[in-house]
Amino acid sequence: MSTTFRSDRAAEAIRATIASALNTEIQDPRLRLVTITRVEVSHDIQSAKVFYTILGDEKVRLDAQRGFESAKPFLRTRVGVEVPLRVVPEIQFRYDGGTDNAMIVDEILNALPELKKSAE
């Protein structure tokens, strides 16, 4: 988890670099509709967790994860070239379920009868 100003800046630089590479350089169709939501960098900047979202079912998510695994060496190289760090962090890609959770909460709230009466 990012805990210092330096690791926060590194996390944002890594996020921007990976997002840019996905938009301009990666041709893998499994990664076409991916959005990088955030990056968490360890305090020593040795590892980075890159969180992403993608619209679709479980199969689409698994395909995206496989796409990231195959693109990982290229993306890590891009981070090493574009982000001025002494050591290029190990990168892990994780699906960000926060959007799914927000949609579930929204559906639950919309189903509550008390809220339906006040909206009418």
PyRosetta script that sets phi, psi and omega in degrees:
from pyrosetta import init, pose_from_sequence

init()
pose = pose_from_sequence("MSTTFRSDRAAEAIRATIASALNTEIQDPRLRLVTITRVEVSHDIQSAKVFYTILGDEKVRLDAQRGFESAKPFLRTRVGVEVPLRVVPEIQFRYDGGTDNAMIVDEILNALPELKKSAE")
pose.set_psi(1, 138.8)
pose.set_omega(1, 179.3)
pose.set_phi(2, -68.9)
pose.set_psi(2, 126.1)
pose.set_omega(2, -177.5)
pose.set_phi(3, -128.7)
pose.set_psi(3, -10.0)
pose.set_omega(3, -179.8)
pose.set_phi(4, -125.9)
pose.set_psi(4, 165.7)
pose.set_omega(4, 179.2)
pose.set_phi(5, -60.7)
pose.set_psi(5, -42.0)
pose.set_omega(5, -178.7)
pose.set_phi(6, -63.6)
pose.set_psi(6, -45.0)
pose.set_omega(6, -179.6)
pose.set_phi(7, -70.0)
pose.set_psi(7, -31.0)
pose.set_omega(7, 175.3)
pose.set_phi(8, -65.1)
pose.set_psi(8, -42.6)
pose.set_omega(8, 177.8)
pose.set_phi(9, -65.7)
pose.set_psi(9, -39.9)
pose.set_omega(9, 178.0)
pose.set_phi(10, -64.0)
pose.set_psi(10, -42.4)
pose.set_omega(10, 180.0)
pose.set_phi(11, -60.7)
pose.set_psi(11, -44.4)
pose.set_omega(11, -179.7)
pose.set_phi(12, -67.2)
pose.set_psi(12, -39.1)
pose.set_omega(12, 178.7)
pose.set_phi(13, -65.8)
pose.set_psi(13, -39.7)
pose.set_omega(13, 177.6)
pose.set_phi(14, -65.2)
pose.set_psi(14, -43.5)
pose.set_omega(14, 179.0)
pose.set_phi(15, -59.7)
pose.set_psi(15, -47.1)
pose.set_omega(15, -178.8)
pose.set_phi(16, -64.3)
pose.set_psi(16, -40.2)
pose.set_omega(16, -179.4)
pose.set_phi(17, -65.3)
pose.set_psi(17, -46.2)
pose.set_omega(17, -179.0)
pose.set_phi(18, -67.4)
pose.set_psi(18, -42.3)
pose.set_omega(18, 179.0)
pose.set_phi(19, -61.6)
pose.set_psi(19, -42.3)
pose.set_omega(19, 179.1)
pose.set_phi(20, -64.6)
pose.set_psi(20, -44.0)
pose.set_omega(20, 179.1)
pose.set_phi(21, -62.2)
pose.set_psi(21, -38.9)
pose.set_omega(21, 178.5)
pose.set_phi(22, -64.0)
pose.set_psi(22, -37.5)
pose.set_omega(22, -178.0)
pose.set_phi(23, -77.0)
pose.set_psi(23, -32.3)
pose.set_omega(23, -171.0)
pose.set_phi(24, -114.0)
pose.set_psi(24, -25.6)
pose.set_omega(24, -171.3)
pose.set_phi(25, -118.0)
pose.set_psi(25, -30.4)
pose.set_omega(25, -176.8)
pose.set_phi(26, -81.6)
pose.set_psi(26, 126.8)
pose.set_omega(26, -179.1)
pose.set_phi(27, -103.6)
pose.set_psi(27, 2.4)
pose.set_omega(27, -176.8)
pose.set_phi(28, -67.6)
pose.set_psi(28, 118.7)
pose.set_omega(28, -178.6)
pose.set_phi(29, -64.1)
pose.set_psi(29, -20.7)
pose.set_omega(29, 178.2)
pose.set_phi(30, -68.6)
pose.set_psi(30, -18.8)
pose.set_omega(30, -176.5)
pose.set_phi(31, -110.3)
pose.set_psi(31, 12.0)
pose.set_omega(31, -177.0)
pose.set_phi(32, -61.8)
pose.set_psi(32, -46.6)
pose.set_omega(32, -171.8)
pose.set_phi(33, -101.4)
pose.set_psi(33, 20.5)
pose.set_omega(33, -178.0)
pose.set_phi(34, -82.4)
pose.set_psi(34, 140.6)
pose.set_omega(34, 173.3)
pose.set_phi(35, -120.8)
pose.set_psi(35, 127.3)
pose.set_omega(35, 176.5)
pose.set_phi(36, -82.1)
pose.set_psi(36, 119.2)
pose.set_omega(36, -175.7)
pose.set_phi(37, -92.3)
pose.set_psi(37, -40.7)
pose.set_omega(37, 179.2)
pose.set_phi(38, -165.0)
pose.set_psi(38, 166.6)
pose.set_omega(38, 176.0)
pose.set_phi(39, -132.6)
pose.set_psi(39, 132.7)
pose.set_omega(39, 174.1)
pose.set_phi(40, -111.2)
pose.set_psi(40, 125.6)
pose.set_omega(40, -178.5)
pose.set_phi(41, -112.1)
pose.set_psi(41, 139.5)
pose.set_omega(41, 177.3)
pose.set_phi(42, -65.4)
pose.set_psi(42, 160.6)
pose.set_omega(42, -177.5)
pose.set_phi(43, -57.0)
pose.set_psi(43, -38.2)
pose.set_omega(43, -179.5)
pose.set_phi(44, -88.4)
pose.set_psi(44, 3.2)
pose.set_omega(44, 177.7)
pose.set_phi(45, 58.9)
pose.set_psi(45, 33.1)
pose.set_omega(45, 177.1)
pose.set_phi(46, -91.0)
pose.set_psi(46, -21.8)
pose.set_omega(46, 179.9)
pose.set_phi(47, -141.3)
pose.set_psi(47, 151.8)
pose.set_omega(47, 179.8)
pose.set_phi(48, -137.3)
pose.set_psi(48, 132.4)
pose.set_omega(48, 173.7)
pose.set_phi(49, -103.3)
pose.set_psi(49, 120.5)
pose.set_omega(49, -179.3)
pose.set_phi(50, -103.3)
pose.set_psi(50, 119.2)
pose.set_omega(50, -178.9)
pose.set_phi(51, -100.3)
pose.set_psi(51, 138.7)
pose.set_omega(51, -177.5)
pose.set_phi(52, -138.5)
pose.set_psi(52, 160.3)
pose.set_omega(52, 171.7)
pose.set_phi(53, -126.0)
pose.set_psi(53, 156.9)
pose.set_omega(53, 175.4)
pose.set_phi(54, -154.4)
pose.set_psi(54, 140.0)
pose.set_omega(54, 177.7)
pose.set_phi(55, -78.8)
pose.set_psi(55, 136.5)
pose.set_omega(55, 178.0)
pose.set_phi(56, 139.4)
pose.set_psi(56, -178.2)
pose.set_omega(56, -177.7)
pose.set_phi(57, -87.7)
pose.set_psi(57, -171.3)
pose.set_omega(57, -177.6)
pose.set_phi(58, -60.0)
pose.set_psi(58, -36.6)
pose.set_omega(58, 179.5)
pose.set_phi(59, -62.6)
pose.set_psi(59, -42.1)
pose.set_omega(59, 179.2)
pose.set_phi(60, -63.6)
pose.set_psi(60, -40.2)
pose.set_omega(60, 178.7)
pose.set_phi(61, -65.0)
pose.set_psi(61, -43.0)
pose.set_omega(61, 178.8)
pose.set_phi(62, -65.5)
pose.set_psi(62, -39.6)
pose.set_omega(62, 176.4)
pose.set_phi(63, -61.9)
pose.set_psi(63, -41.9)
pose.set_omega(63, 178.6)
pose.set_phi(64, -63.5)
pose.set_psi(64, -41.1)
pose.set_omega(64, 179.0)
pose.set_phi(65, -62.1)
pose.set_psi(65, -41.9)
pose.set_omega(65, 176.9)
pose.set_phi(66, -64.4)
pose.set_psi(66, -38.7)
pose.set_omega(66, 177.0)
pose.set_phi(67, -61.9)
pose.set_psi(67, -42.5)
pose.set_omega(67, 177.5)
pose.set_phi(68, -64.8)
pose.set_psi(68, -39.3)
pose.set_omega(68, 179.5)
pose.set_phi(69, -62.9)
pose.set_psi(69, -39.1)
pose.set_omega(69, 179.2)
pose.set_phi(70, -75.0)
pose.set_psi(70, -28.4)
pose.set_omega(70, -179.5)
pose.set_phi(71, -90.4)
pose.set_psi(71, -6.6)
pose.set_omega(71, -174.7)
pose.set_phi(72, -55.0)
pose.set_psi(72, -47.4)
pose.set_omega(72, 180.0)
pose.set_phi(73, -60.1)
pose.set_psi(73, -41.9)
pose.set_omega(73, 178.7)
pose.set_phi(74, -64.1)
pose.set_psi(74, -46.6)
pose.set_omega(74, -178.5)
pose.set_phi(75, -64.3)
pose.set_psi(75, -38.6)
pose.set_omega(75, 178.1)
pose.set_phi(76, -65.1)
pose.set_psi(76, -38.8)
pose.set_omega(76, 176.6)
pose.set_phi(77, -63.2)
pose.set_psi(77, -42.9)
pose.set_omega(77, 178.4)
pose.set_phi(78, -61.0)
pose.set_psi(78, -41.9)
pose.set_omega(78, 178.0)
pose.set_phi(79, -62.3)
pose.set_psi(79, -43.0)
pose.set_omega(79, 179.4)
pose.set_phi(80, -61.9)
pose.set_psi(80, -34.5)
pose.set_omega(80, -179.4)
pose.set_phi(81, -78.3)
pose.set_psi(81, -41.8)
pose.set_omega(81, -170.2)
pose.set_phi(82, -95.2)
pose.set_psi(82, -21.9)
pose.set_omega(82, -177.8)
pose.set_phi(83, -107.2)
pose.set_psi(83, 119.5)
pose.set_omega(83, -176.3)
pose.set_phi(84, -76.1)
pose.set_psi(84, 86.1)
pose.set_omega(84, 177.3)
pose.set_phi(85, -124.9)
pose.set_psi(85, 151.8)
pose.set_omega(85, 176.9)
pose.set_phi(86, -66.4)
pose.set_psi(86, -40.3)
pose.set_omega(86, -178.5)
pose.set_phi(87, -125.0)
pose.set_psi(87, 134.7)
pose.set_omega(87, 176.8)
pose.set_phi(88, -79.0)
pose.set_psi(88, 123.7)
pose.set_omega(88, -177.0)
pose.set_phi(89, -69.6)
pose.set_psi(89, 152.0)
pose.set_omega(89, 169.8)
pose.set_phi(90, -68.7)
pose.set_psi(90, 136.6)
pose.set_omega(90, -175.2)
pose.set_phi(91, -112.6)
pose.set_psi(91, 131.9)
pose.set_omega(91, 174.1)
pose.set_phi(92, -120.0)
pose.set_psi(92, 138.5)
pose.set_omega(92, 178.7)
pose.set_phi(93, -106.6)
pose.set_psi(93, 131.4)
pose.set_omega(93, -178.3)
pose.set_phi(94, -132.4)
pose.set_psi(94, 139.0)
pose.set_omega(94, 174.4)
pose.set_phi(95, -71.5)
pose.set_psi(95, 133.4)
pose.set_omega(95, 179.7)
pose.set_phi(96, -93.5)
pose.set_psi(96, 104.7)
pose.set_omega(96, -178.3)
pose.set_phi(97, -81.7)
pose.set_psi(97, 2.8)
pose.set_omega(97, -178.4)
pose.set_phi(98, -59.7)
pose.set_psi(98, -38.8)
pose.set_omega(98, 179.1)
pose.set_phi(99, -65.8)
pose.set_psi(99, -42.2)
pose.set_omega(99, 177.4)
pose.set_phi(100, -61.7)
pose.set_psi(100, -42.8)
pose.set_omega(100, 179.8)
pose.set_phi(101, -63.7)
pose.set_psi(101, -39.9)
pose.set_omega(101, 178.8)
pose.set_phi(102, -64.4)
pose.set_psi(102, -38.6)
pose.set_omega(102, 178.4)
pose.set_phi(103, -66.3)
pose.set_psi(103, -38.7)
pose.set_omega(103, 178.5)
pose.set_phi(104, -64.8)
pose.set_psi(104, -44.8)
pose.set_omega(104, 178.6)
pose.set_phi(105, -61.7)
pose.set_psi(105, -41.8)
pose.set_omega(105, 179.0)
pose.set_phi(106, -61.9)
pose.set_psi(106, -42.5)
pose.set_omega(106, 177.7)
pose.set_phi(107, -63.1)
pose.set_psi(107, -41.3)
pose.set_omega(107, 179.1)
pose.set_phi(108, -63.4)
pose.set_psi(108, -46.2)
pose.set_omega(108, -179.2)
pose.set_phi(109, -64.4)
pose.set_psi(109, -38.6)
pose.set_omega(109, 178.6)
pose.set_phi(110, -67.3)
pose.set_psi(110, -24.9)
pose.set_omega(110, -179.1)
pose.set_phi(111, -83.2)
pose.set_psi(111, -13.4)
pose.set_omega(111, -178.9)
pose.set_phi(112, -69.1)
pose.set_psi(112, 128.1)
pose.set_omega(112, -178.1)
pose.set_phi(113, -64.5)
pose.set_psi(113, -31.1)
pose.set_omega(113, -179.6)
pose.set_phi(114, -62.9)
pose.set_psi(114, -36.9)
pose.set_omega(114, -179.4)
pose.set_phi(115, -76.3)
pose.set_psi(115, -30.4)
pose.set_omega(115, 179.5)
pose.set_phi(116, -67.5)
pose.set_psi(116, -38.4)
pose.set_omega(116, -179.9)
pose.set_phi(117, -66.2)
pose.set_psi(117, -41.9)
pose.set_omega(117, -177.1)
pose.set_phi(118, -71.8)
pose.set_psi(118, -25.8)
pose.set_omega(118, -179.8)
pose.set_phi(119, -77.7)
pose.set_psi(119, -22.4)
pose.set_omega(119, -177.1)
pose.set_phi(120, -82.9)
pose.dump_pdb("model.pdb")
